[in-house]
Amino acid sequence: MEQFELFSIDKFKCNSEAKYYLNIIEGEWHPQDLNDSPLKFILSTSDDSDYICKYINTEHKQLTLYNKNNSSIVIEIFIPNDNKILLTIMNTEALGTSPRMTFIKHKS
């Protein structure tokens, strides 16, 4: 069985523009050039979610997610197309940022 890095996003606490992009990122994503575990984004209720979409840039197709339990954890997701995302994870308190990673949508 595959291991997933699971990101549970509140589907109710976001604006209507964000819902379109959240539906795109929902599902399983595999690293493009790394032999690493896939990511899985799920849309959940407010009680079951770990992340909230607090910012969306529709012009650049970019979402910014904040961790509900640790506001210093921020995830930026750029969506060049429906089958590819670029992901950056930041810790604002530690001034740490992951390199931008590319993920490809899993084909069912």
PDB file as gemmi writes it, atoms N, CA and C in Angstrom:
CRYST1    1.000    1.000    1.000  90.00  90.00  90.00 P 1                      
ATOM      1  N   MET A   1       0.836  -1.181   0.000  1.00  0.00           N  
ATOM      2  CA  MET A   1       0.000   0.000   0.000  1.00  0.00           C  
ATOM      3  C   MET A   1       0.879   1.242   0.000  1.00  0.00           C  
ATOM      4  N   GLU A   2       0.477   2.245  -0.760  1.00  0.00           N  
ATOM      5  CA  GLU A   2       1.259   3.469  -0.864  1.00  0.00           C  
ATOM      6  C   GLU A   2       1.041   4.355   0.358  1.00  0.00           C  
ATOM      7  N   GLN A   3       2.071   5.080   0.720  1.00  0.00           N  
ATOM      8  CA  GLN A   3       1.959   6.071   1.776  1.00  0.00           C  
ATOM      9  C   GLN A   3       1.612   7.403   1.135  1.00  0.00           C  
ATOM     10  N   PHE A   4       0.726   8.145   1.758  1.00  0.00           N  
ATOM     11  CA  PHE A   4       0.352   9.457   1.256  1.00  0.00           C  
ATOM     12  C   PHE A   4       0.713  10.519   2.275  1.00  0.00           C  
ATOM     13  N   GLU A   5       1.121  11.642   1.772  1.00  0.00           N  
ATOM     14  CA  GLU A   5       1.152  12.840   2.586  1.00  0.00           C  
ATOM     15  C   GLU A   5      -0.229  13.436   2.374  1.00  0.00           C  
ATOM     16  N   LEU A   6      -1.041  13.447   3.403  1.00  0.00           N  
ATOM     17  CA  LEU A   6      -2.447  13.815   3.277  1.00  0.00           C  
ATOM     18  C   LEU A   6      -2.677  15.265   3.688  1.00  0.00           C  
ATOM     19  N   PHE A   7      -3.332  16.009   2.820  1.00  0.00           N  
ATOM     20  CA  PHE A   7      -3.707  17.389   3.092  1.00  0.00           C  
ATOM     21  C   PHE A   7      -5.227  17.474   3.052  1.00  0.00           C  
ATOM     22  N   SER A   8      -5.830  17.695   4.200  1.00  0.00           N  
ATOM     23  CA  SER A   8      -7.281  17.784   4.315  1.00  0.00           C  
ATOM     24  C   SER A   8      -7.668  19.263   4.354  1.00  0.00           C  
ATOM     25  N   ILE A   9      -8.449  19.705   3.363  1.00  0.00           N  
ATOM     26  CA  ILE A   9      -8.760  21.125   3.191  1.00  0.00           C  
ATOM     27  C   ILE A   9     -10.234  21.365   3.472  1.00  0.00           C  
ATOM     28  N   ASP A  10     -10.517  22.406   4.237  1.00  0.00           N  
ATOM     29  CA  ASP A  10     -11.895  22.787   4.559  1.00  0.00           C  
ATOM     30  C   ASP A  10     -12.593  23.284   3.300  1.00  0.00           C  
ATOM     31  N   LYS A  11     -13.611  22.566   2.858  1.00  0.00           N  
ATOM     32  CA  LYS A  11     -14.308  22.939   1.625  1.00  0.00           C  
ATOM     33  C   LYS A  11     -15.398  23.984   1.851  1.00  0.00           C  
ATOM     34  N   PHE A  12     -15.670  24.323   3.099  1.00  0.00           N  
ATOM     35  CA  PHE A  12     -16.727  25.283   3.394  1.00  0.00           C  
ATOM     36  C   PHE A  12     -16.206  26.689   3.669  1.00  0.00           C  
ATOM     37  N   LYS A  13     -15.000  26.802   4.213  1.00  0.00           N  
ATOM     38  CA  LYS A  13     -14.450  28.118   4.550  1.00  0.00           C  
ATOM     39  C   LYS A  13     -13.543  28.623   3.433  1.00  0.00           C  
ATOM     40  N   CYS A  14     -14.134  28.816   2.266  1.00  0.00           N  
ATOM     41  CA  CYS A  14     -13.403  29.377   1.132  1.00  0.00           C  
ATOM     42  C   CYS A  14     -14.412  30.051   0.215  1.00  0.00           C  
ATOM     43  N   ASN A  15     -13.923  30.957  -0.614  1.00  0.00           N  
ATOM     44  CA  ASN A  15     -14.852  31.633  -1.527  1.00  0.00           C  
ATOM     45  C   ASN A  15     -15.135  30.758  -2.747  1.00  0.00           C  
ATOM     46  N   SER A  16     -16.115  31.163  -3.535  1.00  0.00           N  
ATOM     47  CA  SER A  16     -16.539  30.340  -4.675  1.00  0.00           C  
ATOM     48  C   SER A  16     -15.445  30.183  -5.727  1.00  0.00           C  
ATOM     49  N   GLU A  17     -14.600  31.196  -5.905  1.00  0.00           N  
ATOM     50  CA  GLU A  17     -13.493  31.079  -6.864  1.00  0.00           C  
ATOM     51  C   GLU A  17     -12.512  29.996  -6.432  1.00  0.00           C  
ATOM     52  N   ALA A  18     -12.268  29.901  -5.143  1.00  0.00           N  
ATOM     53  CA  ALA A  18     -11.332  28.899  -4.632  1.00  0.00           C  
ATOM     54  C   ALA A  18     -11.868  27.490  -4.828  1.00  0.00           C  
ATOM     55  N   LYS A  19     -13.176  27.306  -4.738  1.00  0.00           N  
ATOM     56  CA  LYS A  19     -13.754  25.962  -4.857  1.00  0.00           C  
ATOM     57  C   LYS A  19     -13.421  25.319  -6.201  1.00  0.00           C  
ATOM     58  N   TYR A  20     -13.403  26.099  -7.257  1.00  0.00           N  
ATOM     59  CA  TYR A  20     -13.039  25.573  -8.575  1.00  0.00           C  
ATOM     60  C   TYR A  20     -11.630  24.976  -8.542  1.00  0.00           C  
ATOM     61  N   TYR A  21     -10.678  25.716  -7.973  1.00  0.00           N  
ATOM     62  CA  TYR A  21      -9.290  25.253  -7.923  1.00  0.00           C  
ATOM     63  C   TYR A  21      -9.101  24.129  -6.903  1.00  0.00           C  
ATOM     64  N   LEU A  22      -9.848  24.172  -5.811  1.00  0.00           N  
ATOM     65  CA  LEU A  22      -9.777  23.077  -4.844  1.00  0.00           C  
ATOM     66  C   LEU A  22     -10.247  21.768  -5.475  1.00  0.00           C  
ATOM     67  N   ASN A  23     -11.263  21.841  -6.311  1.00  0.00           N  
ATOM     68  CA  ASN A  23     -11.727  20.635  -7.005  1.00  0.00           C  
ATOM     69  C   ASN A  23     -10.666  20.100  -7.965  1.00  0.00           C  
ATOM     70  N   ILE A  24      -9.876  20.990  -8.556  1.00  0.00           N  
ATOM     71  CA  ILE A  24      -8.785  20.549  -9.437  1.00  0.00           C  
ATOM     72  C   ILE A  24      -7.717  19.802  -8.646  1.00  0.00           C  
ATOM     73  N   ILE A  25      -7.329  20.346  -7.473  1.00  0.00           N  
ATOM     74  CA  ILE A  25      -6.228  19.720  -6.730  1.00  0.00           C  
ATOM     75  C   ILE A  25      -6.661  18.502  -5.924  1.00  0.00           C  
ATOM     76  N   GLU A  26      -7.963  18.308  -5.757  1.00  0.00           N  
ATOM     77  CA  GLU A  26      -8.419  17.143  -5.004  1.00  0.00           C  
ATOM     78  C   GLU A  26      -7.961  15.865  -5.707  1.00  0.00           C  
ATOM     79  N   GLY A  27      -7.391  14.951  -4.936  1.00  0.00           N  
ATOM     80  CA  GLY A  27      -6.951  13.676  -5.489  1.00  0.00           C  
ATOM     81  C   GLY A  27      -5.500  13.374  -5.184  1.00  0.00           C  
ATOM     82  N   GLU A  28      -4.964  12.447  -5.933  1.00  0.00           N  
ATOM     83  CA  GLU A  28      -3.614  11.928  -5.722  1.00  0.00           C  
ATOM     84  C   GLU A  28      -2.644  12.542  -6.722  1.00  0.00           C  
ATOM     85  N   TRP A  29      -1.501  13.003  -6.213  1.00  0.00           N  
ATOM     86  CA  TRP A  29      -0.478  13.656  -7.039  1.00  0.00           C  
ATOM     87  C   TRP A  29       0.871  12.984  -6.791  1.00  0.00           C  
ATOM     88  N   HIS A  30       1.591  12.707  -7.875  1.00  0.00           N  
ATOM     89  CA  HIS A  30       2.888  12.036  -7.775  1.00  0.00           C  
ATOM     90  C   HIS A  30       4.016  13.006  -8.119  1.00  0.00           C  
ATOM     91  N   PRO A  31       5.138  12.922  -7.380  1.00  0.00           N  
ATOM     92  CA  PRO A  31       6.277  13.782  -7.700  1.00  0.00           C  
ATOM     93  C   PRO A  31       6.751  13.535  -9.126  1.00  0.00           C  
ATOM     94  N   GLN A  32       7.060  14.608  -9.840  1.00  0.00           N  
ATOM     95  CA  GLN A  32       7.423  14.475 -11.250  1.00  0.00           C  
ATOM     96  C   GLN A  32       8.776  13.801 -11.443  1.00  0.00           C  
ATOM     97  N   ASP A  33       9.783  14.239 -10.726  1.00  0.00           N  
ATOM     98  CA  ASP A  33      11.139  13.746 -10.979  1.00  0.00           C  
ATOM     99  C   ASP A  33      11.782  13.084  -9.768  1.00  0.00           C  
ATOM    100  N   LEU A  34      10.988  12.744  -8.770  1.00  0.00           N  
ATOM    101  CA  LEU A  34      11.532  12.139  -7.559  1.00  0.00           C  
ATOM    102  C   LEU A  34      10.857  10.804  -7.302  1.00  0.00           C  
ATOM    103  N   ASN A  35      11.591   9.897  -6.705  1.00  0.00           N  
ATOM    104  CA  ASN A  35      10.999   8.636  -6.278  1.00  0.00           C  
ATOM    105  C   ASN A  35      10.563   8.819  -4.831  1.00  0.00           C  
ATOM    106  N   ASP A  36       9.413   9.433  -4.654  1.00  0.00           N  
ATOM    107  CA  ASP A  36       8.934   9.785  -3.330  1.00  0.00           C  
ATOM    108  C   ASP A  36       7.453   9.445  -3.231  1.00  0.00           C  
ATOM    109  N   SER A  37       6.937   9.477  -2.032  1.00  0.00           N  
ATOM    110  CA  SER A  37       5.520   9.185  -1.817  1.00  0.00           C  
ATOM    111  C   SER A  37       4.644  10.242  -2.464  1.00  0.00           C  
ATOM    112  N   PRO A  38       3.474   9.831  -2.953  1.00  0.00           N  
ATOM    113  CA  PRO A  38       2.548  10.806  -3.532  1.00  0.00           C  
ATOM    114  C   PRO A  38       1.880  11.650  -2.455  1.00  0.00           C  
ATOM    115  N   LEU A  39       1.283  12.734  -2.885  1.00  0.00           N  
ATOM    116  CA  LEU A  39       0.470  13.588  -2.024  1.00  0.00           C  
ATOM    117  C   LEU A  39      -0.986  13.289  -2.306  1.00  0.00           C  
ATOM    118  N   LYS A  40      -1.812  13.511  -1.312  1.00  0.00           N  
ATOM    119  CA  LYS A  40      -3.249  13.369  -1.529  1.00  0.00           C  
ATOM    120  C   LYS A  40      -3.947  14.560  -0.883  1.00  0.00           C  
ATOM    121  N   PHE A  41      -4.731  15.263  -1.696  1.00  0.00           N  
ATOM    122  CA  PHE A  41      -5.541  16.377  -1.221  1.00  0.00           C  
ATOM    123  C   PHE A  41      -6.986  15.917  -1.156  1.00  0.00           C  
ATOM    124  N   ILE A  42      -7.619  16.123   0.000  1.00  0.00           N  
ATOM    125  CA  ILE A  42      -9.036  15.808   0.125  1.00  0.00           C  
ATOM    126  C   ILE A  42      -9.769  17.048   0.623  1.00  0.00           C  
ATOM    127  N   LEU A  43     -11.015  17.175   0.216  1.00  0.00           N  
ATOM    128  CA  LEU A  43     -11.865  18.265   0.684  1.00  0.00           C  
ATOM    129  C   LEU A  43     -12.738  17.709   1.794  1.00  0.00           C  
ATOM    130  N   SER A  44     -12.724  18.384   2.950  1.00  0.00           N  
ATOM    131  CA  SER A  44     -13.386  17.867   4.142  1.00  0.00           C  
ATOM    132  C   SER A  44     -14.304  18.905   4.757  1.00  0.00           C  
ATOM    133  N   THR A  45     -14.996  18.460   5.790  1.00  0.00           N  
ATOM    134  CA  THR A  45     -15.802  19.381   6.582  1.00  0.00           C  
ATOM    135  C   THR A  45     -14.875  20.212   7.458  1.00  0.00           C  
ATOM    136  N   SER A  46     -15.418  21.242   8.043  1.00  0.00           N  
ATOM    137  CA  SER A  46     -14.615  22.116   8.902  1.00  0.00           C  
ATOM    138  C   SER A  46     -13.990  21.354  10.065  1.00  0.00           C  
ATOM    139  N   ASP A  47     -14.731  20.413  10.646  1.00  0.00           N  
ATOM    140  CA  ASP A  47     -14.227  19.668  11.803  1.00  0.00           C  
ATOM    141  C   ASP A  47     -13.107  18.694  11.448  1.00  0.00           C  
ATOM    142  N   ASP A  48     -13.125  18.169  10.234  1.00  0.00           N  
ATOM    143  CA  ASP A  48     -12.156  17.145   9.838  1.00  0.00           C  
ATOM    144  C   ASP A  48     -10.958  17.682   9.070  1.00  0.00           C  
ATOM    145  N   SER A  49     -10.913  18.970   8.818  1.00  0.00           N  
ATOM    146  CA  SER A  49      -9.861  19.513   7.956  1.00  0.00           C  
ATOM    147  C   SER A  49      -8.699  20.081   8.758  1.00  0.00           C  
ATOM    148  N   ASP A  50      -7.533  20.096   8.109  1.00  0.00           N  
ATOM    149  CA  ASP A  50      -6.324  20.657   8.709  1.00  0.00           C  
ATOM    150  C   ASP A  50      -5.931  21.988   8.083  1.00  0.00           C  
ATOM    151  N   TYR A  51      -6.433  22.273   6.879  1.00  0.00           N  
ATOM    152  CA  TYR A  51      -6.027  23.468   6.139  1.00  0.00           C  
ATOM    153  C   TYR A  51      -7.231  24.285   5.686  1.00  0.00           C  
ATOM    154  N   ILE A  52      -7.008  25.591   5.584  1.00  0.00           N  
ATOM    155  CA  ILE A  52      -8.005  26.532   5.080  1.00  0.00           C  
ATOM    156  C   ILE A  52      -7.378  27.295   3.921  1.00  0.00           C  
ATOM    157  N   CYS A  53      -8.140  27.477   2.853  1.00  0.00           N  
ATOM    158  CA  CYS A  53      -7.689  28.309   1.739  1.00  0.00           C  
ATOM    159  C   CYS A  53      -8.001  29.757   2.091  1.00  0.00           C  
ATOM    160  N   LYS A  54      -6.956  30.540   2.366  1.00  0.00           N  
ATOM    161  CA  LYS A  54      -7.167  31.925   2.774  1.00  0.00           C  
ATOM    162  C   LYS A  54      -6.902  32.925   1.664  1.00  0.00           C  
ATOM    163  N   TYR A  55      -6.261  32.477   0.590  1.00  0.00           N  
ATOM    164  CA  TYR A  55      -5.936  33.420  -0.476  1.00  0.00           C  
ATOM    165  C   TYR A  55      -5.960  32.686  -1.805  1.00  0.00           C  
ATOM    166  N   ILE A  56      -6.487  33.377  -2.813  1.00  0.00           N  
ATOM    167  CA  ILE A  56      -6.468  32.824  -4.166  1.00  0.00           C  
ATOM    168  C   ILE A  56      -6.124  33.935  -5.139  1.00  0.00           C  
ATOM    169  N   ASN A  57      -5.242  33.616  -6.075  1.00  0.00           N  
ATOM    170  CA  ASN A  57      -4.905  34.527  -7.162  1.00  0.00           C  
ATOM    171  C   ASN A  57      -5.367  33.837  -8.441  1.00  0.00           C  
ATOM    172  N   THR A  58      -6.551  34.233  -8.931  1.00  0.00           N  
ATOM    173  CA  THR A  58      -7.114  33.562 -10.108  1.00  0.00           C  
ATOM    174  C   THR A  58      -6.317  33.851 -11.370  1.00  0.00           C  
ATOM    175  N   GLU A  59      -5.693  35.019 -11.434  1.00  0.00           N  
ATOM    176  CA  GLU A  59      -4.894  35.361 -12.615  1.00  0.00           C  
ATOM    177  C   GLU A  59      -3.712  34.411 -12.773  1.00  0.00           C  
ATOM    178  N   HIS A  60      -3.077  34.058 -11.653  1.00  0.00           N  
ATOM    179  CA  HIS A  60      -1.912  33.170 -11.682  1.00  0.00           C  
ATOM    180  C   HIS A  60      -2.240  31.737 -11.269  1.00  0.00           C  
ATOM    181  N   LYS A  61      -3.521  31.456 -11.025  1.00  0.00           N  
ATOM    182  CA  LYS A  61      -3.971  30.120 -10.615  1.00  0.00           C  
ATOM    183  C   LYS A  61      -3.177  29.621  -9.412  1.00  0.00           C  
ATOM    184  N   GLN A  62      -3.177  30.414  -8.364  1.00  0.00           N  
ATOM    185  CA  GLN A  62      -2.402  30.087  -7.175  1.00  0.00           C  
ATOM    186  C   GLN A  62      -3.291  30.125  -5.940  1.00  0.00           C  
ATOM    187  N   LEU A  63      -3.184  29.083  -5.116  1.00  0.00           N  
ATOM    188  CA  LEU A  63      -3.890  28.997  -3.844  1.00  0.00           C  
ATOM    189  C   LEU A  63      -2.883  29.098  -2.713  1.00  0.00           C  
ATOM    190  N   THR A  64      -3.293  29.711  -1.611  1.00  0.00           N  
ATOM    191  CA  THR A  64      -2.477  29.728  -0.407  1.00  0.00           C  
ATOM    192  C   THR A  64      -3.298  29.100   0.711  1.00  0.00           C  
ATOM    193  N   LEU A  65      -2.769  28.014   1.266  1.00  0.00           N  
ATOM    194  CA  LEU A  65      -3.435  27.283   2.337  1.00  0.00           C  
ATOM    195  C   LEU A  65      -2.703  27.513   3.649  1.00  0.00           C  
ATOM    196  N   TYR A  66      -3.471  27.645   4.729  1.00  0.00           N  
ATOM    197  CA  TYR A  66      -2.905  27.811   6.063  1.00  0.00           C  
ATOM    198  C   TYR A  66      -3.323  26.634   6.926  1.00  0.00           C  
ATOM    199  N   ASN A  67      -2.397  26.155   7.745  1.00  0.00           N  
ATOM    200  CA  ASN A  67      -2.697  25.081   8.674  1.00  0.00           C  
ATOM    201  C   ASN A  67      -3.536  25.642   9.816  1.00  0.00           C  
ATOM    202  N   LYS A  68      -4.655  24.994  10.126  1.00  0.00           N  
ATOM    203  CA  LYS A  68      -5.569  25.479  11.160  1.00  0.00           C  
ATOM    204  C   LYS A  68      -4.985  25.348  12.562  1.00  0.00           C  
ATOM    205  N   ASN A  69      -4.087  24.392  12.773  1.00  0.00           N  
ATOM    206  CA  ASN A  69      -3.508  24.160  14.095  1.00  0.00           C  
ATOM    207  C   ASN A  69      -2.170  24.854  14.295  1.00  0.00           C  
ATOM    208  N   ASN A  70      -1.553  25.272  13.205  1.00  0.00           N  
ATOM    209  CA  ASN A  70      -0.249  25.932  13.276  1.00  0.00           C  
ATOM    210  C   ASN A  70      -0.197  26.969  12.157  1.00  0.00           C  
ATOM    211  N   SER A  71      -0.555  28.199  12.463  1.00  0.00           N  
ATOM    212  CA  SER A  71      -0.679  29.243  11.441  1.00  0.00           C  
ATOM    213  C   SER A  71       0.647  29.604  10.782  1.00  0.00           C  
ATOM    214  N   SER A  72       1.765  29.116  11.307  1.00  0.00           N  
ATOM    215  CA  SER A  72       3.051  29.404  10.671  1.00  0.00           C  
ATOM    216  C   SER A  72       3.321  28.481   9.478  1.00  0.00           C  
ATOM    217  N   ILE A  73       2.532  27.414   9.325  1.00  0.00           N  
ATOM    218  CA  ILE A  73       2.685  26.501   8.190  1.00  0.00           C  
ATOM    219  C   ILE A  73       1.790  26.987   7.054  1.00  0.00           C  
ATOM    220  N   VAL A  74       2.418  27.337   5.931  1.00  0.00           N  
ATOM    221  CA  VAL A  74       1.719  27.882   4.771  1.00  0.00           C  
ATOM    222  C   VAL A  74       2.101  27.050   3.548  1.00  0.00           C  
ATOM    223  N   ILE A  75       1.105  26.706   2.747  1.00  0.00           N  
ATOM    224  CA  ILE A  75       1.337  25.945   1.519  1.00  0.00           C  
ATOM    225  C   ILE A  75       0.866  26.780   0.343  1.00  0.00           C  
ATOM    226  N   GLU A  76       1.758  26.994  -0.613  1.00  0.00           N  
ATOM    227  CA  GLU A  76       1.385  27.687  -1.844  1.00  0.00           C  
ATOM    228  C   GLU A  76       1.324  26.656  -2.965  1.00  0.00           C  
ATOM    229  N   ILE A  77       0.227  26.699  -3.725  1.00  0.00           N  
ATOM    230  CA  ILE A  77       0.024  25.763  -4.830  1.00  0.00           C  
ATOM    231  C   ILE A  77      -0.256  26.559  -6.090  1.00  0.00           C  
ATOM    232  N   PHE A  78       0.604  26.396  -7.080  1.00  0.00           N  
ATOM    233  CA  PHE A  78       0.415  27.004  -8.395  1.00  0.00           C  
ATOM    234  C   PHE A  78      -0.091  25.901  -9.323  1.00  0.00           C  
ATOM    235  N   ILE A  79      -1.132  26.187 -10.100  1.00  0.00           N  
ATOM    236  CA  ILE A  79      -1.778  25.184 -10.945  1.00  0.00           C  
ATOM    237  C   ILE A  79      -1.618  25.571 -12.416  1.00  0.00           C  
ATOM    238  N   PRO A  80      -0.524  25.144 -13.072  1.00  0.00           N  
ATOM    239  CA  PRO A  80      -0.350  25.484 -14.488  1.00  0.00           C  
ATOM    240  C   PRO A  80      -1.399  24.840 -15.387  1.00  0.00           C  
ATOM    241  N   ASN A  81      -1.853  23.620 -15.021  1.00  0.00           N  
ATOM    242  CA  ASN A  81      -2.941  22.960 -15.754  1.00  0.00           C  
ATOM    243  C   ASN A  81      -3.576  21.920 -14.841  1.00  0.00           C  
ATOM    244  N   ASP A  82      -4.627  21.271 -15.311  1.00  0.00           N  
ATOM    245  CA  ASP A  82      -5.387  20.339 -14.471  1.00  0.00           C  
ATOM    246  C   ASP A  82      -4.617  19.092 -14.064  1.00  0.00           C  
ATOM    247  N   ASN A  83      -3.480  18.833 -14.686  1.00  0.00           N  
ATOM    248  CA  ASN A  83      -2.702  17.630 -14.393  1.00  0.00           C  
ATOM    249  C   ASN A  83      -1.339  17.911 -13.779  1.00  0.00           C  
ATOM    250  N   LYS A  84      -1.096  19.155 -13.397  1.00  0.00           N  
ATOM    251  CA  LYS A  84       0.222  19.511 -12.874  1.00  0.00           C  
ATOM    252  C   LYS A  84       0.069  20.620 -11.837  1.00  0.00           C  
ATOM    253  N   ILE A  85       0.753  20.450 -10.691  1.00  0.00           N  
ATOM    254  CA  ILE A  85       0.808  21.506  -9.681  1.00  0.00           C  
ATOM    255  C   ILE A  85       2.255  21.723  -9.264  1.00  0.00           C  
ATOM    256  N   LEU A  86       2.546  22.937  -8.838  1.00  0.00           N  
ATOM    257  CA  LEU A  86       3.831  23.283  -8.242  1.00  0.00           C  
ATOM    258  C   LEU A  86       3.540  23.648  -6.798  1.00  0.00           C  
ATOM    259  N   LEU A  87       4.234  23.017  -5.871  1.00  0.00           N  
ATOM    260  CA  LEU A  87       3.929  23.142  -4.454  1.00  0.00           C  
ATOM    261  C   LEU A  87       5.137  23.654  -3.686  1.00  0.00           C  
ATOM    262  N   THR A  88       4.893  24.622  -2.808  1.00  0.00           N  
ATOM    263  CA  THR A  88       5.919  25.128  -1.902  1.00  0.00           C  
ATOM    264  C   THR A  88       5.341  25.127  -0.493  1.00  0.00           C  
ATOM    265  N   ILE A  89       6.103  24.606   0.464  1.00  0.00           N  
ATOM    266  CA  ILE A  89       5.678  24.592   1.862  1.00  0.00           C  
ATOM    267  C   ILE A  89       6.601  25.519   2.640  1.00  0.00           C  
ATOM    268  N   MET A  90       5.987  26.420   3.425  1.00  0.00           N  
ATOM    269  CA  MET A  90       6.771  27.396   4.185  1.00  0.00           C  
ATOM    270  C   MET A  90       6.439  27.310   5.670  1.00  0.00           C  
ATOM    271  N   ASN A  91       7.438  27.600   6.481  1.00  0.00           N  
ATOM    272  CA  ASN A  91       7.234  27.784   7.912  1.00  0.00           C  
ATOM    273  C   ASN A  91       7.632  29.221   8.204  1.00  0.00           C  
ATOM    274  N   THR A  92       6.650  30.090   8.402  1.00  0.00           N  
ATOM    275  CA  THR A  92       6.927  31.518   8.543  1.00  0.00           C  
ATOM    276  C   THR A  92       7.683  31.855   9.822  1.00  0.00           C  
ATOM    277  N   GLU A  93       7.550  31.039  10.862  1.00  0.00           N  
ATOM    278  CA  GLU A  93       8.273  31.304  12.106  1.00  0.00           C  
ATOM    279  C   GLU A  93       9.736  30.909  12.002  1.00  0.00           C  
ATOM    280  N   ALA A  94      10.019  29.839  11.285  1.00  0.00           N  
ATOM    281  CA  ALA A  94      11.392  29.356  11.166  1.00  0.00           C  
ATOM    282  C   ALA A  94      12.079  29.912   9.928  1.00  0.00           C  
ATOM    283  N   LEU A  95      11.347  30.699   9.154  1.00  0.00           N  
ATOM    284  CA  LEU A  95      11.863  31.256   7.906  1.00  0.00           C  
ATOM    285  C   LEU A  95      12.346  30.164   6.961  1.00  0.00           C  
ATOM    286  N   GLY A  96      11.732  29.004   7.066  1.00  0.00           N  
ATOM    287  CA  GLY A  96      12.112  27.895   6.199  1.00  0.00           C  
ATOM    288  C   GLY A  96      11.127  27.728   5.058  1.00  0.00           C  
ATOM    289  N   THR A  97      11.661  27.402   3.890  1.00  0.00           N  
ATOM    290  CA  THR A  97      10.834  27.172   2.710  1.00  0.00           C  
ATOM    291  C   THR A  97      11.358  25.952   1.974  1.00  0.00           C  
ATOM    292  N   SER A  98      10.444  25.089   1.571  1.00  0.00           N  
ATOM    293  CA  SER A  98      10.852  23.939   0.766  1.00  0.00           C  
ATOM    294  C   SER A  98      11.121  24.416  -0.651  1.00  0.00           C  
ATOM    295  N   PRO A  99      11.916  23.668  -1.399  1.00  0.00           N  
ATOM    296  CA  PRO A  99      12.037  24.004  -2.824  1.00  0.00           C  
ATOM    297  C   PRO A  99      10.684  23.789  -3.491  1.00  0.00           C  
ATOM    298  N   ARG A 100      10.442  24.496  -4.569  1.00  0.00           N  
ATOM    299  CA  ARG A 100       9.190  24.302  -5.306  1.00  0.00           C  
ATOM    300  C   ARG A 100       9.246  22.929  -5.962  1.00  0.00           C  
ATOM    301  N   MET A 101       8.242  22.109  -5.655  1.00  0.00           N  
ATOM    302  CA  MET A 101       8.200  20.741  -6.162  1.00  0.00           C  
ATOM    303  C   MET A 101       7.062  20.601  -7.167  1.00  0.00           C  
ATOM    304  N   THR A 102       7.290  19.809  -8.207  1.00  0.00           N  
ATOM    305  CA  THR A 102       6.287  19.587  -9.244  1.00  0.00           C  
ATOM    306  C   THR A 102       5.642  18.225  -9.039  1.00  0.00           C  
ATOM    307  N   PHE A 103       4.311  18.207  -9.113  1.00  0.00           N  
ATOM    308  CA  PHE A 103       3.547  16.974  -8.966  1.00  0.00           C  
ATOM    309  C   PHE A 103       2.613  16.811 -10.156  1.00  0.00           C  
ATOM    310  N   ILE A 104       2.417  15.554 -10.551  1.00  0.00           N  
ATOM    311  CA  ILE A 104       1.574  15.200 -11.691  1.00  0.00           C  
ATOM    312  C   ILE A 104       0.359  14.436 -11.164  1.00  0.00           C  
ATOM    313  N   LYS A 105      -0.809  14.742 -11.719  1.00  0.00           N  
ATOM    314  CA  LYS A 105      -2.056  14.094 -11.291  1.00  0.00           C  
ATOM    315  C   LYS A 105      -2.023  12.608 -11.619  1.00  0.00           C  
ATOM    316  N   HIS A 106      -2.421  11.804 -10.657  1.00  0.00           N  
ATOM    317  CA  HIS A 106      -2.506  10.351 -10.830  1.00  0.00           C  
ATOM    318  C   HIS A 106      -3.644  10.020 -11.784  1.00  0.00           C  
ATOM    319  N   LYS A 107      -3.366   9.187 -12.751  1.00  0.00           N  
ATOM    320  CA  LYS A 107      -4.382   8.743 -13.711  1.00  0.00           C  
ATOM    321  C   LYS A 107      -5.076   7.502 -13.162  1.00  0.00           C  
ATOM    322  N   SER A 108      -6.384   7.561 -13.059  1.00  0.00           N  
ATOM    323  CA  SER A 108      -7.146   6.415 -12.529  1.00  0.00           C  
ATOM    324  C   SER A 108      -7.464   5.427 -13.622  1.00  0.00           C  
TER     325      SER A 108                                                      
END                                                                             
